[in-house]
Amino acid sequence: MPEQDTTTQTTTLARQESETVSVGNSCLVVLRGPDLGRRTVLNGPTLSIGRGSDCDLPVRVSNVSRYHCRIEIRDGRTFVRDLGSTNGTRLNGFSVPPNEDFVIEGGDLLQIGDCVFKFLDGGSVETRFHEEAYRRVVVDSLTQVHNRRFFVEFLEKEISRCRRHTRSLCVLLIDIDHFKRVNDEIGHTAGDEVLRRVAHCLASHARREECLARYGGEEFAMVLPESQAEGARLLAERLCESIEALNPEVEGKTVPITISVGVAEWDPTMRTVEDIIRTADTRLYEAKDAGRNRVAS
């Protein structure tokens, strides 16, 4: 990454200084480019944007530089700084000179290569509206845990952090054993209730910094940042025990439920999200082939 100029120059692009805004839920929304509508929350004091996989917000477009620009929250205000990119950064149509801080406000448009982002500050009605719209896009309506789209987005960000800071990461793939039998013997309405009960149980074991999602059908997935294989395996075994102990009563019938879990740990040879998911999926099938209701890692 290029060496940064430590001199801070703050520019407002011919407008008055803005009042301090709430930044708790400030975010960038993709208006043009890959993943249209995707929302990236500014959780930390800085957010690096570029084509590099180790950026906080990777933008895989050819005319975006590896390290293109940086968003910074400081003293309750938000700034953008171009990092000497090849094709430049534009704010509301104006070119941003490199290595200078420019104030950005709610509703501003940030153009990076061919991609356009809209900045929404944490205190605006539009932000709250978009949060609700985005929640509906990334939450599974049946189980009320995250869906596959959110899982992949979350995992991409965590893998970027792994590369940048040499941190650990594990993924669990979880499948309800013999779920087809539940649907066939009791009905799909009962099957939906079992899915809800299982999701609620799994969610009770997930920490705030972790991600639980319905991956598809009767399959769930978890991303465990800062976790190594042994710790992830212990969690997976607790999940198996908790689900087996559920024995939910659905439509007057007790439904015995078990799960099988595949555990994969990130390592530097894995280049994409698909690599770690494929490893976890292989382990999941090993658990099923070994008799189900167990963990393979």
ZIQUILIN-V204885 format. One record per backbone hydrogen bond with DSSP energy under -0.5 kcal/mol. NH is the residue of the N-H (numbers start at 1). CO is the residue of the C=O. Records with the same first field share a line. If there is no record, write none. Layout:
# ZIQUILIN-V204885
NH->CO + CO
This chain:
# ZIQUILIN-V204885
9->7
11->9 + 101
21->76
26->23
27->120
28->40
29->118
30->38
31->29 + 116
32->116
37->30
38->35
40->28
41->39
42->26
43->41
47->71
49->69
50->57
51->65
52->66
55->52
57->48
59->50
60->58
61->59
64->61
68->49 + 65
69->49
70->81
71->47
72->79
73->45
74->72 + 77
77->74
78->104
79->72
80->102
81->70
82->97 + 100
83->68
85->68
89->96
90->111
91->94
92->90 + 109
94->91
96->89
97->95
99->82
100->97
101->9
102->80
103->11
104->78
107->119
108->105
110->117
111->90 + 109
112->110 + 115
113->88
115->112
116->32
117->110
118->29
119->108
120->27 + 118
122->22
123->22
124->121
128->124
129->125
130->126
131->127
132->128
133->129
134->130
135->131
136->132
137->133
138->134
139->135
140->145
144->140
146->212
147->138
151->147
152->148
153->149
154->150
155->151
156->152
157->153
158->154
159->155
160->156
161->157
162->158
163->159
164->160
165->161
166->162
167->162
170->224
171->264
172->222
173->262
174->220
175->260
176->218
177->258
179->176
181->178
182->178 + 179
183->179
184->180
185->181
186->182
187->182 + 183
191->187
192->188
193->189
194->190
195->191
196->192
197->193
198->194
199->195
200->196
201->197
202->198
203->199
204->200
205->202
206->202 + 203
210->207
211->223
213->221
214->146
215->213 + 219
216->219
219->216
220->174
221->213
222->172
223->211
224->170
225->223
226->168
227->224
232->228
233->229
234->230
235->231
236->232
237->233
238->234
239->235
240->236
241->237
242->238
243->239
244->240
245->241
246->242 + 243
247->243
248->255
250->248 + 253
253->250
255->248
256->254
260->175
261->294
262->173
263->296
264->171
266->169
270->267
271->269
275->272
276->272
277->273
278->274
279->275
280->276
281->277
282->278
283->279
284->280
285->281
286->282
287->283
288->284
289->285
290->286
291->288
292->287
296->261
